[in-house]
C-alpha cells in the first residue's frame, strides 16, 4: 500500500497524542485517588456512589441527633434523680417525725425543712436545659411549667413529648412532660383507695380492696365515694354503706344494717373489701361511729403530698386523738411519698432504657457507616498498584512512539540524491 | 525522413512537463486535499515509411490527478460523523461539568439543606437553627437557578453556533457553486479536467460535510450537485439554496434551520442528523432538554412537597405555615402557524389532588357539584340514582341515605381516603360515598419527564353527564376540512324524545331547530353542520327532554419521550382525563382551536427558572404541629390519646378546641367548643367496620353497620356473612361460633337491609349487602383495632380503655327520702346526652327539669311525678334531646333536687399555640428527604443522581462512538492518502527519472545537431 509523506507524519503524531492523553488520565486518577472522574466514566457506579454518599451523610446526621438526644436525656435524668434523692430525705424526715417523743416544736422544725425541700423540688421541676428550654414543660418550652397559685402548685405546661430521628426508621422520645412525672401519680393499688377514718376509736382495719366484677365496677361504682359506717350498741355490730356523690350523702343507704363479721368480705358494686379487727377484745372491734371510706383512686401531685405533710406537721397535736390523727396522716404521707418515688423510678427507668436504645442505635449506625464507606471505596477508589503499572506502561509506550517517529521521519530520498 | 530533432524536442517538452508536474506535486506536498497529478505520456502517431512505421516521439496527452470518487464519499461521510461526535462530546462534557459529579454540583447544597432541617428538628426553639434553615434553602434555590441559567447560556450558545454554522454552510455552498461554474467553463473534455479546481472543490465539500451530512451527485458538465441527507438541494449546478436560521415554530427562544423561502413549519431539524449542525440539534433534543426538564422536576418536586407539608405545620407565632418555595409553572406553547384570529390559548397547572368539592341538594334543582378551588360548577341538576363520575372523582349515595332539601356535603380526598362530611349535621357524612381517583400525595410524582404535543386533529363528540337517557353519539366524520367553523362548540339538544335543536354555541347561532330524530340516522341527513356529520343512536333507556350532546374540537395528544399517542381525537374533557394521569390540568382561553393548531406542553422546563424561597422570616418556619392533645387529669379510665397529626391543613376549624367526651365505655360524642357545635354523636368506639373478603369473586359490596342497640351484649363480636350461593347466605358469629341464620341459610335480595338485631337482639346492628355475590363470597363485620378519629382536618388515636358513664345523685339538702337509680341511656344520638340536668321537685308529685350545662335554663316545668307502685313507675323522662330516663323512688319532697350528669372521660384537641418545643412538623419535613415520591419512585437526591447518570451514560455513548468514528475516518483518510497523497520519495524518483530523460533527450538533440553538422561538413567540400 502506498504511504504518502503527509501520512507518515499523521501516523507518527497521532499515537503520541493518544498516549499523552492516556498518561494524563492515569495521572489524574492517581492524584485524586478516584477511579471515576466524571459520570461518563461509569454512569451506573457513578449513580451508586451518589446514593452511598447520601446514606453516609444521613448516618452522620443520625449520629449528631443521638448526641443531642443523649444530652437532653442526661439533663432530664439528673433532675429526676435529684428529685428522688430529695424525696428520700423527706421520707427520712417523715419517719423521724412519726416519733411519739417529739413535740410540736420539733415537728415545726421538721415541717420547715420539708417546706424548704418542697421549694427545692419546685426548682428541680423547673429545670432548664442547655438551650434555656424548660425540660418538664412539654411543648410549651418557654413557659415555666410549675408555679404556685393560691398556695397550690399548678402545672402550666402541656402533655407534648418531643421525639428525635436517630435511625432510618427509629425515633426516640427525648423528654417527659411534667404532668406525668410530678402530677399524676396514682394512689393506693391503682384503682381503689380505702381508708379508715382517723377518728376511729376501734382498732378495725380495712384492706386495700379489690375489684371482683370489672363491668359492674365500671358501670356502677365509679363516680361516687362510699362510706362504711359502723353501729355498735354493745351486743351487735352492724354497718351501713352510704353512697356519697360530689361530697353529698345519698340519704338512702346503699346497704344498711349489715351484720359485721371480722374478716368477712363486703361486696358491693363490683368490688370487695375486708374489714377485720385483731383479737376478741371488744375495745378492738369497730366502735359506734367508726367509719371507713372506699373510693376510686385519684391522681396525686408530689407537691400536694409535701404541702399536706407540712400542714400536718404544723398542726399542734396535744391530745391522744390528735396524736392518732397525726400518726395516721404521717402514715398516709409515707405511702404517698413511696408512691411518688416509685413513679420517679419508673420515669428514670424509661430514661435509662431510652439512653440504652440510643447507644444501641449508635452502634448500628456506626457499623452501617463502616459498611457504606467500604463499599464506597470498593466502587470508586483507585487501586494504586494497578494505576502505577498503567502509568509505567503508558510512559513506555509514549517513549517508544516518540523514538520510532524520530527515526522514521528522518528518512528521505532527497537526502541521498547528490 | 523522420525528424530526429523534432522527436527529441517533443521528448524535451514532454519531460519538462513531467518535471513541472513533479515540481507541482512537491510544492503541494502539504496542501490539504491535494491529489497528486501525473502526466499521461503517449507516443505520437508514427509516420509510414517504406520499411514500416517510424515513431515520431512522445506527446503529453493529459495531466490527470490520482483520485477515487468512492473513497472521497467515504471520507466525507466519516468526516461528518467525527465532527458530529466531537461536537457532541464537547457539549456533553460542558453539561456534565455544569451539573457536577458525585462531589460537586447540587449535591453539597442538597445535603446542607437537609442537614439544616435535621438540626432544626433537633432544636425547634432555636431562632438560629431556623435562620440557618432558611439560609440553606436560599443557597439551594440560588444554586438551582444558577445551574438553570448556565443551561440557558449553553442553549443560547448553541443557538449562536447554529446561526454561525448556517452562515458558513452558505459560504461553502456559494464557493462550490462558483467552482462548478469555473469547472463548466474550463472543462473541454473528460480527459483534461481542471485538476486544481477540482481539488479545491473537494476541499470545500469535505469542509461542508464537517458541518452537515451531505450527498453529492455528479452532473454531466462536471458540476457537482450537493444535497442534504433528506434530498433537499443546497447546490445545483451554479445555483445555491441558502439555509436560514429561524425561530422554531413553538419556542421563539429556540433556533432551528429552514431553506430560505420555505413556508413556516418546514423545519429541517429532523433531517440534519450528522455533522456539527446535527450535533447541535441532537444535543439540544436528547441531552440538554431532558437535563433541564430533570432540574425543573427536581425544583417542582421540592417546592410541591415541602410547601404542602410546611402548610400543615405551625410557626412560632401560632399561625399555620405558609408556602416555603415559589416555583415555575408548566407552560403550553402555541405554534406560530396556529390560527391567530381569536387564538386558542392553553394554560397548564399541576394537577391538584387535594381538590375539594361541595355537593348540595335542593328540591328544585337536584344535586349540584361545585369544585371549591375555583368555584366552577362541575355538574349540575343531576340525580344520584347512579354514581356520577366527573373531573376524576366519583360521587354516589350510600344505600338508605335520605338527603333533604338544603343539605350540603363537603367532599374531600385526604391522604387516608376520601371523606364526606355534612355541613349542617342533618345527615351523617356517610350518606354520601365519595371516591377520588387514587393519586399519590405529591403531584409531581406523576410528571413524566417529557413534553407533550397536542394537535387539533378533528372534531369530537360527547353525551353530557346529566343526560337522563343513555343514547350515544358517534364520532363525527368530517365532510369539509376547510369549513372555518369546523371546531366550533355545537350543542344538539333534545326538546323531547323525538325532536332536537342544533345550536352553535361559539357563534351563538341556532343551526337548526325542531329536527326530527331517528335513531342511527346521520345528522344532518343531507349536507353538514359546520363541516361535520354525526349520528345519535338509542341506548337502553330512552332519550328525554333536556338530553344534550356536544360536538367540539378534537385533540390528539402525543407524549414526545416515547412517541406514545395518549389520545386520538378526544374533546377537552377527554384531554384533561388523559393529562390528569400525567399530573397536569389544562385550561383553554379564547379559541376554539382550529383544525391543525398545534400546542407543545412543557411540564417542567421552566420549573427551576423561578425557583426561589418564599419565606424570609425565621419566625415563620413551621416546625410544630398546629394541634396538641390532652387527656383530662381526672379521667377515670385508662384511655390514652395520641399526639395527633394534621391531614388537611386547609380546614379553617383545624385549631378549634374540640372535646371528645365518652358517654359510655364504647361511645363518645364530639363537641367543637369554639363554635359550640356537635361534631358527632354516639360514635362507636372502637368503630365497627364491614368489609368484603379480598378473595371474593362476586361484585357485591357491604355497607358500614348501623348501630341499633349500643348496649347489645355482642355488638362488638366478629360476624361473618358467608354466601352459600348467589341467593342464600348464612351468618356466623366467629367470636362465639353461633350461627344466627336458620339452617340452609336465608334468602338474599340485593339492597335489602339485614337486621342482625332482629335475628338476635344481642347483636345490635344492621347492615346492607347489594350487588351480585357468588357462592363462597364472605363479608365480615368486626370491631377494628384501628381507632383513628378524625374531625376538622386532624386525626388522633385513642388507645386503652376509656371510661364513660351517666350517673345520678341526690342533692345535698334534700329533706325527703327520695332515692334515684342509675339512669338508663335510651338514645345515644341525643344532642344533650352529656348535659347536667337537675330534677327539682316543686311538690311531692311535680318537678321541674333544669339544664345546668345551659346556665340552668328550665327544660320543662310542672312535670307530673307518679311515685312507683300504683299506676306510675316513678320514672323521670326528660324531653327528646336528652336521651335518658331515670327512676326516682320513695318520697321526694318539695325542694328536693337530684342531679343527672355525664361522668365520662374527656380528651381535648386544641391549638398548639405556644408549643414551640414541638418539632412534629419538622420531623415530617425530614421524612421528605428519603420518601420516594418523584419519577420512578426516587427521592430528590435520587432524581438528581439519575439525571447525572443519564448525562454520564450519554457522554459514555458519545465517547465510544467518537472513538469508532475516528477509527473509521482514519481508515478513509489512509485510503485517500494512499491513492492521492504525495510521497516525496516517489516524487524524488520521478524527478530523477524525468531529469535523466530530459538530459537524454537533450543529448538526442545534440546528436541530431552533430549529425546535421556532419552532413553540412560532408557537403561543404
Boltz contact constraints between the chains, C-beta under 6 A:
constraints:
  - contact:
      token1: [A, 1]
      token2: [B, 978]
      max_distance: 6.0
  - contact:
      token1: [A, 2]
      token2: [B, 978]
      max_distance: 6.0
  - contact:
      token1: [A, 4]
      token2: [B, 977]
      max_distance: 6.0
  - contact:
      token1: [A, 4]
      token2: [B, 981]
      max_distance: 6.0
  - contact:
      token1: [A, 4]
      token2: [B, 982]
      max_distance: 6.0
  - contact:
      token1: [A, 4]
      token2: [B, 983]
      max_distance: 6.0
  - contact:
      token1: [A, 5]
      token2: [B, 29]
      max_distance: 6.0
  - contact:
      token1: [A, 5]
      token2: [B, 983]
      max_distance: 6.0
  - contact:
      token1: [A, 5]
      token2: [B, 984]
      max_distance: 6.0
  - contact:
      token1: [A, 6]
      token2: [B, 981]
      max_distance: 6.0
  - contact:
      token1: [A, 7]
      token2: [B, 977]
      max_distance: 6.0
  - contact:
      token1: [A, 7]
      token2: [B, 981]
      max_distance: 6.0
  - contact:
      token1: [A, 38]
      token2: [B, 96]
      max_distance: 6.0
  - contact:
      token1: [A, 38]
      token2: [B, 101]
      max_distance: 6.0
  - contact:
      token1: [A, 39]
      token2: [B, 101]
      max_distance: 6.0
  - contact:
      token1: [A, 39]
      token2: [B, 948]
      max_distance: 6.0
  - contact:
      token1: [A, 39]
      token2: [B, 952]
      max_distance: 6.0
  - contact:
      token1: [A, 40]
      token2: [B, 952]
      max_distance: 6.0
  - contact:
      token1: [A, 40]
      token2: [B, 955]
      max_distance: 6.0
  - contact:
      token1: [A, 40]
      token2: [B, 956]
      max_distance: 6.0
  - contact:
      token1: [A, 43]
      token2: [B, 949]
      max_distance: 6.0
  - contact:
      token1: [A, 43]
      token2: [B, 952]
      max_distance: 6.0
  - contact:
      token1: [A, 43]
      token2: [B, 953]
      max_distance: 6.0
  - contact:
      token1: [A, 43]
      token2: [B, 956]
      max_distance: 6.0
  - contact:
      token1: [A, 46]
      token2: [B, 949]
      max_distance: 6.0
  - contact:
      token1: [A, 46]
      token2: [B, 952]
      max_distance: 6.0
  - contact:
      token1: [A, 47]
      token2: [B, 945]
      max_distance: 6.0
  - contact:
      token1: [A, 47]
      token2: [B, 949]
      max_distance: 6.0
  - contact:
      token1: [A, 49]
      token2: [B, 102]
      max_distance: 6.0
  - contact:
      token1: [A, 50]
      token2: [B, 102]
      max_distance: 6.0
  - contact:
      token1: [A, 50]
      token2: [B, 945]
      max_distance: 6.0
  - contact:
      token1: [A, 54]
      token2: [B, 941]
      max_distance: 6.0
  - contact:
      token1: [A, 57]
      token2: [B, 111]
      max_distance: 6.0
  - contact:
      token1: [A, 61]
      token2: [B, 115]
      max_distance: 6.0
  - contact:
      token1: [A, 61]
      token2: [B, 118]
      max_distance: 6.0
  - contact:
      token1: [A, 65]
      token2: [B, 122]
      max_distance: 6.0
  - contact:
      token1: [A, 68]
      token2: [B, 122]
      max_distance: 6.0
  - contact:
      token1: [A, 133]
      token2: [B, 125]
      max_distance: 6.0
  - contact:
      token1: [A, 133]
      token2: [B, 917]
      max_distance: 6.0
  - contact:
      token1: [A, 139]
      token2: [B, 915]
      max_distance: 6.0
  - contact:
      token1: [A, 139]
      token2: [B, 917]
      max_distance: 6.0
  - contact:
      token1: [A, 139]
      token2: [B, 918]
      max_distance: 6.0
  - contact:
      token1: [A, 140]
      token2: [B, 914]
      max_distance: 6.0
  - contact:
      token1: [A, 140]
      token2: [B, 915]
      max_distance: 6.0
  - contact:
      token1: [A, 141]
      token2: [B, 125]
      max_distance: 6.0
  - contact:
      token1: [A, 141]
      token2: [B, 916]
      max_distance: 6.0
  - contact:
      token1: [A, 141]
      token2: [B, 917]
      max_distance: 6.0
  - contact:
      token1: [A, 158]
      token2: [B, 628]
      max_distance: 6.0
  - contact:
      token1: [A, 159]
      token2: [B, 630]
      max_distance: 6.0
  - contact:
      token1: [A, 160]
      token2: [B, 628]
      max_distance: 6.0
  - contact:
      token1: [A, 160]
      token2: [B, 915]
      max_distance: 6.0
  - contact:
      token1: [A, 160]
      token2: [B, 918]
      max_distance: 6.0
  - contact:
      token1: [A, 162]
      token2: [B, 919]
      max_distance: 6.0
  - contact:
      token1: [A, 165]
      token2: [B, 926]
      max_distance: 6.0
  - contact:
      token1: [A, 222]
      token2: [B, 636]
      max_distance: 6.0
  - contact:
      token1: [A, 223]
      token2: [B, 807]
      max_distance: 6.0
  - contact:
      token1: [A, 223]
      token2: [B, 903]
      max_distance: 6.0
  - contact:
      token1: [A, 245]
      token2: [B, 809]
      max_distance: 6.0
  - contact:
      token1: [A, 248]
      token2: [B, 812]
      max_distance: 6.0
  - contact:
      token1: [A, 250]
      token2: [B, 810]
      max_distance: 6.0
  - contact:
      token1: [A, 251]
      token2: [B, 817]
      max_distance: 6.0
  - contact:
      token1: [A, 252]
      token2: [B, 819]
      max_distance: 6.0
  - contact:
      token1: [A, 299]
      token2: [B, 633]
      max_distance: 6.0
  - contact:
      token1: [A, 413]
      token2: [B, 985]
      max_distance: 6.0
  - contact:
      token1: [A, 413]
      token2: [B, 988]
      max_distance: 6.0
  - contact:
      token1: [A, 414]
      token2: [B, 988]
      max_distance: 6.0
